[in-house]
Amino acid sequence: MQDLYFKLVNTAFGKTAAQSLGLPSPIPLVRWKRSNQPFIEGEVLMGSAAGSQAIAALGDILSASAAQVFYASGVGSLRDSEKASSRAQPLRLTGELDTSFAALVFDATGITDTTELRALYDFFHPTIRKLASNGRILIIGRPPAECSPPAFAACQHALEGFTRSLGKEIGRKAATANLLRVSPGAAARLESSVRFFLSPRAAYVSAQVVHIGEPDTAAITVNPVTPLTGKVALVTGASRGIGKSIAETLARDGATLLGVDIPAADEELQQLTHRLKGRALTCDITAAHAGATIAEFVKTHFGGVDLVIHNAGVTRDKTLGKMPMHFWDMAIAVNMSAAQAIDEQLMAHNLIHDNGRIVCVSSLSGIAGNFGQTNYATAKSGLIGYVEAMAKELQQGITINAVAPGFIETQMTAAMPLTVREAGRRMNSLSQGGHPIDVAETIAWLCHPGSSGVNGNVVRVCGQSLLGR
């Protein structure tokens, strides 16, 4: 369904009226357009707190991009910024800046005490107003749990509040801010995440904190245009909405699709998988032997699977006091139990290949809760707990993560009452709803062979919703 308010405020009259009335004026998000599109273009400024250790790796990644790369100079607290790259040019921050930056990238891994937090101010104060529309801010820190003494951990945790606040300040420009917490020794695993968060693929992802650990597996070189070539992707609920976009995006990136959906969606599923040169399996994933059925199909037709996307979901909304039992049971079965049953069967028969990826589609409701959705929120929150627990147990380089969409423009949200729909669209820093492709692009990043260090994370695709964390 079209966002009529969004269209109105992007006309000359509508923009003037919105400004006069103090109403939000969302700017169109720039999304990924073509497969060979550079992940970042324009001018990028890098900075580093003294003693930070990721600046060189960041410099190597950005120097290989289509961007013109600068590093901050002229400020004592940022002196290590010069370690960025031999291709980067110095840019003094002490004078008037006439540059419009596509991205501001800051290495804060060396901030160990409160006095060193001043480096954040020294870098962002003179540059934040020069961030372009649809710009990106990316901050690199350390996982606080891996920092000692406590003062070091406190400063690294402080980066979260700083990043989330930045996201709210720059959202009106359709710009985003995110934080990558990189374990010591894992800087070499930054590339896929840096490329994602600086690119148009991450247009609706803001104020997220992602942990990148050091995996046991060796780094893999892949085709940057089709990084999933040779991979088999199982996607549940694939026939429409977000699931359809996930299937199309993974296929675009080279994966072979196995789409799974209920018998009632067979015609749409068959059309999709035929177009994408994949295979279709109609199956009620809540049936007693559904996991075994899917596992047998995978074994027979593919010999195994590389990417497992638990997207299938259903809402059955009622306040708890008025909710019939079958509403509760269905929401739990579809949104939570089925994912566990499928994984159990796939792993019992060793059908998830080494370096595989499992991604669960949770929801903002599972984080913040929602009126009339105790059943749905319970299940989606349970998925998050499942991801966090499974991440500690999986071996052979297999990772598991969750995405938590906020307000996404789908058939389901189009059926909402007008006031609820408008509130959902505006209650985020970007003041607009997301698209199914935003969720799909995030999942494609998590499935990337270079994302092996991303494990046990919950990434919200919500434009920095005002609800939850």
VENKA-V355190 format. One record per residue. N is the residue number from 0. RES is the residue in three letters. PSI is psi in whole degrees, -180 to 180 (* if undefined). NEAR is the number of other C-alpha atoms within 8 Angstrom. Layout:
BEGIN
N_RES_PSI_NEAR / N_RES_PSI_NEAR
END
This chain:
BEGIN
0_MET_136_6 / 1_GLN_145_3 / 2_ASP_95_6 / 3_LEU_-36_6 / 4_TYR_-43_6 / 5_PHE_-44_10 / 6_LYS_-39_8 / 7_LEU_-47_10 / 8_VAL_-6_15 / 9_ASN_19_11 / 10_THR_162_8 / 11_ALA_-46_7 / 12_PHE_-47_8 / 13_GLY_-39_10 / 14_LYS_-43_12 / 15_THR_-43_9 / 16_ALA_-42_9 / 17_ALA_-41_12 / 18_GLN_-40_10 / 19_SER_-36_7 / 20_LEU_-2_6 / 21_GLY_28_6 / 22_LEU_155_7 / 23_PRO_143_9 / 24_SER_78_12 / 25_PRO_139_13 / 26_ILE_138_9 / 27_PRO_135_5 / 28_LEU_137_8 / 29_VAL_118_7 / 30_ARG_169_8 / 31_TRP_135_8 / 32_LYS_-37_5 / 33_ARG_154_5 / 34_SER_-31_5 / 35_ASN_18_5 / 36_GLN_133_7 / 37_PRO_145_7 / 38_PHE_-24_11 / 39_ILE_137_11 / 40_GLU_166_10 / 41_GLY_-158_9 / 42_GLU_131_13 / 43_VAL_132_13 / 44_LEU_128_12 / 45_MET_150_14 / 46_GLY_162_16 / 47_SER_136_14 / 48_ALA_155_19 / 49_ALA_136_10 / 50_GLY_3_8 / 51_SER_152_13 / 52_GLN_3_8 / 53_ALA_-4_10 / 54_ILE_-38_14 / 55_ALA_-44_10 / 56_ALA_-41_11 / 57_LEU_-41_11 / 58_GLY_-40_13 / 59_ASP_-42_10 / 60_ILE_-47_10 / 61_LEU_-31_9 / 62_SER_-22_13 / 63_ALA_3_6 / 64_SER_-178_10 / 65_ALA_3_10 / 66_ALA_157_11 / 67_GLN_119_10 / 68_VAL_132_13 / 69_PHE_159_12 / 70_TYR_148_14 / 71_ALA_137_17 / 72_SER_167_12 / 73_GLY_2_10 / 74_VAL_126_11 / 75_GLY_-42_5 / 76_SER_-14_10 / 77_LEU_20_16 / 78_ARG_-29_13 / 79_ASP_-1_11 / 80_SER_-26_14 / 81_GLU_-11_10 / 82_LYS_4_9 / 83_ALA_-59_15 / 84_SER_149_10 / 85_SER_-19_6 / 86_ARG_-17_6 / 87_ALA_147_12 / 88_GLN_145_8 / 89_PRO_146_9 / 90_LEU_114_9 / 91_ARG_133_9 / 92_LEU_2_13 / 93_THR_-14_6 / 94_GLY_-169_5 / 95_GLU_130_5 / 96_LEU_133_8 / 97_ASP_19_5 / 98_THR_141_6 / 99_SER_118_8 / 100_PHE_133_13 / 101_ALA_-28_15 / 102_ALA_148_14 / 103_LEU_121_13 / 104_VAL_124_12 / 105_PHE_129_12 / 106_ASP_110_15 / 107_ALA_16_13 / 108_THR_-19_13 / 109_GLY_2_11 / 110_ILE_111_15 / 111_THR_-14_10 / 112_ASP_170_9 / 113_THR_-30_9 / 114_THR_-31_5 / 115_GLU_-14_10 / 116_LEU_-19_10 / 117_ARG_-26_9 / 118_ALA_-32_11 / 119_LEU_-46_10 / 120_TYR_-45_8 / 121_ASP_-32_11 / 122_PHE_-47_12 / 123_PHE_-28_8 / 124_HIS_-48_8 / 125_PRO_-8_9 / 126_THR_-22_10 / 127_ILE_-36_7 / 128_ARG_-9_5 / 129_LYS_5_10 / 130_LEU_131_13 / 131_ALA_164_11 / 132_SER_139_8 / 133_ASN_26_12 / 134_GLY_174_13 / 135_ARG_139_13 / 136_ILE_129_12 / 137_LEU_123_15 / 138_ILE_138_13 / 139_ILE_127_14 / 140_GLY_-167_14 / 141_ARG_150_13 / 142_PRO_121_13 / 143_PRO_-34_10 / 144_ALA_-17_5 / 145_GLU_10_8 / 146_CYS_138_10 / 147_SER_139_7 / 148_PRO_-178_6 / 149_PRO_-32_7 / 150_ALA_-38_10 / 151_PHE_-47_13 / 152_ALA_-41_15 / 153_ALA_-44_9 / 154_CYS_-39_13 / 155_GLN_-34_16 / 156_HIS_-31_10 / 157_ALA_-26_8 / 158_LEU_-29_10 / 159_GLU_-49_10 / 160_GLY_-38_8 / 161_PHE_-46_8 / 162_THR_-44_13 / 163_ARG_-37_12 / 164_SER_-41_8 / 165_LEU_-42_9 / 166_GLY_-38_16 / 167_LYS_-28_10 / 168_GLU_-32_7 / 169_ILE_-4_11 / 170_GLY_-32_12 / 171_ARG_-16_14 / 172_LYS_12_12 / 173_ALA_25_14 / 174_ALA_158_15 / 175_THR_157_16 / 176_ALA_134_15 / 177_ASN_160_15 / 178_LEU_126_15 / 179_LEU_120_13 / 180_ARG_112_12 / 181_VAL_124_14 / 182_SER_150_13 / 183_PRO_133_7 / 184_GLY_-5_6 / 185_ALA_9_13 / 186_ALA_-29_10 / 187_ALA_-14_7 / 188_ARG_15_13 / 189_LEU_-26_12 / 190_GLU_-51_10 / 191_SER_-36_11 / 192_SER_-40_9 / 193_VAL_-45_10 / 194_ARG_-38_10 / 195_PHE_-54_12 / 196_PHE_-22_13 / 197_LEU_-6_13 / 198_SER_168_11 / 199_PRO_-15_11 / 200_ARG_-29_11 / 201_ALA_31_13 / 202_ALA_-33_12 / 203_TYR_18_12 / 204_VAL_114_14 / 205_SER_151_12 / 206_ALA_33_12 / 207_GLN_150_12 / 208_VAL_117_10 / 209_VAL_131_11 / 210_HIS_127_13 / 211_ILE_111_14 / 212_GLY_-179_10 / 213_GLU_106_10 / 214_PRO_167_9 / 215_ASP_-21_5 / 216_THR_154_8 / 217_ALA_154_5 / 218_ALA_146_6 / 219_ILE_135_6 / 220_THR_128_5 / 221_VAL_164_7 / 222_ASN_121_6 / 223_PRO_-22_5 / 224_VAL_-42_7 / 225_THR_70_10 / 226_PRO_-14_11 / 227_LEU_15_12 / 228_THR_132_9 / 229_GLY_-5_7 / 230_LYS_147_11 / 231_VAL_127_13 / 232_ALA_122_14 / 233_LEU_121_12 / 234_VAL_119_16 / 235_THR_153_12 / 236_GLY_41_15 / 237_ALA_-9_17 / 238_SER_-22_14 / 239_ARG_170_9 / 240_GLY_-136_10 / 241_ILE_-41_13 / 242_GLY_-41_14 / 243_LYS_-43_12 / 244_SER_-38_12 / 245_ILE_-48_17 / 246_ALA_-46_12 / 247_GLU_-39_9 / 248_THR_-43_12 / 249_LEU_-39_15 / 250_ALA_-40_11 / 251_ARG_-37_8 / 252_ASP_7_12 / 253_GLY_-7_12 / 254_ALA_153_13 / 255_THR_129_13 / 256_LEU_135_16 / 257_LEU_104_13 / 258_GLY_133_17 / 259_VAL_133_15 / 260_ASP_174_17 / 261_ILE_157_11 / 262_PRO_-34_8 / 263_ALA_-20_5 / 264_ALA_16_10 / 265_ASP_-45_11 / 266_GLU_-47_7 / 267_GLU_-40_9 / 268_LEU_-43_14 / 269_GLN_-41_10 / 270_GLN_-43_8 / 271_LEU_-52_10 / 272_THR_-32_14 / 273_HIS_-44_9 / 274_ARG_-36_7 / 275_LEU_5_9 / 276_LYS_40_8 / 277_GLY_-161_11 / 278_ARG_152_10 / 279_ALA_144_10 / 280_LEU_114_9 / 281_THR_127_10 / 282_CYS_135_9 / 283_ASP_106_9 / 284_ILE_-9_10 / 285_THR_-4_9 / 286_ALA_155_6 / 287_ALA_-39_5 / 288_HIS_23_6 / 289_ALA_-43_13 / 290_GLY_-43_15 / 291_ALA_-38_9 / 292_THR_-45_8 / 293_ILE_-44_10 / 294_ALA_-43_13 / 295_GLU_-39_8 / 296_PHE_-44_9 / 297_VAL_-47_12 / 298_LYS_-43_10 / 299_THR_-43_7 / 300_HIS_-22_6 / 301_PHE_-21_9 / 302_GLY_-7_8 / 303_GLY_175_11 / 304_VAL_149_15 / 305_ASP_-35_13 / 306_LEU_125_14 / 307_VAL_115_11 / 308_ILE_110_12 / 309_HIS_87_12 / 310_ASN_-27_12 / 311_ALA_135_11 / 312_GLY_163_8 / 313_VAL_145_9 / 314_THR_141_7 / 315_ARG_84_11 / 316_ASP_130_10 / 317_LYS_147_9 / 318_THR_152_10 / 319_LEU_-39_8 / 320_GLY_-23_5 / 321_LYS_3_6 / 322_MET_123_10 / 323_PRO_155_6 / 324_MET_-38_6 / 325_HIS_-24_6 / 326_PHE_-45_11 / 327_TRP_-51_11 / 328_ASP_-41_8 / 329_MET_-44_10 / 330_ALA_-42_16 / 331_ILE_-43_13 / 332_ALA_-48_10 / 333_VAL_-46_14 / 334_ASN_-18_15 / 335_MET_-57_13 / 336_SER_-40_10 / 337_ALA_-41_12 / 338_ALA_-43_11 / 339_GLN_-41_8 / 340_ALA_-41_10 / 341_ILE_-48_13 / 342_ASP_-42_9 / 343_GLU_-44_9 / 344_GLN_-41_11 / 345_LEU_-42_12 / 346_MET_-33_9 / 347_ALA_-29_7 / 348_HIS_16_7 / 349_ASN_45_8 / 350_LEU_-4_13 / 351_ILE_116_11 / 352_HIS_158_10 / 353_ASP_146_8 / 354_ASN_26_12 / 355_GLY_170_12 / 356_ARG_134_12 / 357_ILE_129_13 / 358_VAL_125_15 / 359_CYS_133_14 / 360_VAL_103_11 / 361_SER_-143_13 / 362_SER_155_14 / 363_LEU_-30_14 / 364_SER_-31_13 / 365_GLY_-15_16 / 366_ILE_-47_10 / 367_ALA_-16_9 / 368_GLY_164_10 / 369_ASN_141_8 / 370_PHE_131_6 / 371_GLY_12_8 / 372_GLN_39_15 / 373_THR_-38_11 / 374_ASN_-49_12 / 375_TYR_-46_16 / 376_ALA_-37_14 / 377_THR_-48_10 / 378_ALA_-44_13 / 379_LYS_-33_14 / 380_SER_-38_13 / 381_GLY_-37_10 / 382_LEU_-38_13 / 383_ILE_-44_12 / 384_GLY_-38_8 / 385_TYR_-45_8 / 386_VAL_-47_14 / 387_GLU_-37_11 / 388_ALA_-44_9 / 389_MET_-32_10 / 390_ALA_-28_12 / 391_LYS_-16_7 / 392_GLU_-28_6 / 393_LEU_145_9 / 394_GLN_-172_5 / 395_GLN_30_7 / 396_GLY_8_12 / 397_ILE_134_13 / 398_THR_158_14 / 399_ILE_133_14 / 400_ASN_170_17 / 401_ALA_148_15 / 402_VAL_145_16 / 403_ALA_92_14 / 404_PRO_147_13 / 405_GLY_-129_13 / 406_PHE_111_10 / 407_ILE_134_11 / 408_GLU_101_12 / 409_THR_178_11 / 410_GLN_-35_8 / 411_MET_-46_7 / 412_THR_-27_10 / 413_ALA_-24_9 / 414_ALA_-4_6 / 415_MET_155_8 / 416_PRO_149_6 / 417_LEU_-48_6 / 418_THR_-40_6 / 419_VAL_-42_8 / 420_ARG_-44_11 / 421_GLU_-39_8 / 422_ALA_-42_8 / 423_GLY_-38_9 / 424_ARG_-38_11 / 425_ARG_-19_12 / 426_MET_54_11 / 427_ASN_167_12 / 428_SER_-23_14 / 429_LEU_-7_15 / 430_SER_36_14 / 431_GLN_160_11 / 432_GLY_157_12 / 433_GLY_175_13 / 434_HIS_156_9 / 435_PRO_-34_13 / 436_ILE_-28_10 / 437_ASP_-40_14 / 438_VAL_-43_13 / 439_ALA_-42_13 / 440_GLU_-37_12 / 441_THR_-41_12 / 442_ILE_-39_11 / 443_ALA_-38_12 / 444_TRP_-46_11 / 445_LEU_-29_11 / 446_CYS_-12_12 / 447_HIS_137_11 / 448_PRO_-28_10 / 449_GLY_-4_11 / 450_SER_28_12 / 451_SER_-22_14 / 452_GLY_-5_12 / 453_VAL_106_13 / 454_ASN_131_12 / 455_GLY_18_14 / 456_ASN_154_12 / 457_VAL_113_10 / 458_VAL_118_11 / 459_ARG_136_13 / 460_VAL_82_16 / 461_CYS_5_17 / 462_GLY_23_15 / 463_GLN_69_15 / 464_SER_149_10 / 465_LEU_-10_8 / 466_LEU_145_7 / 467_GLY_-160_7 / 468_ARG_*_5
END
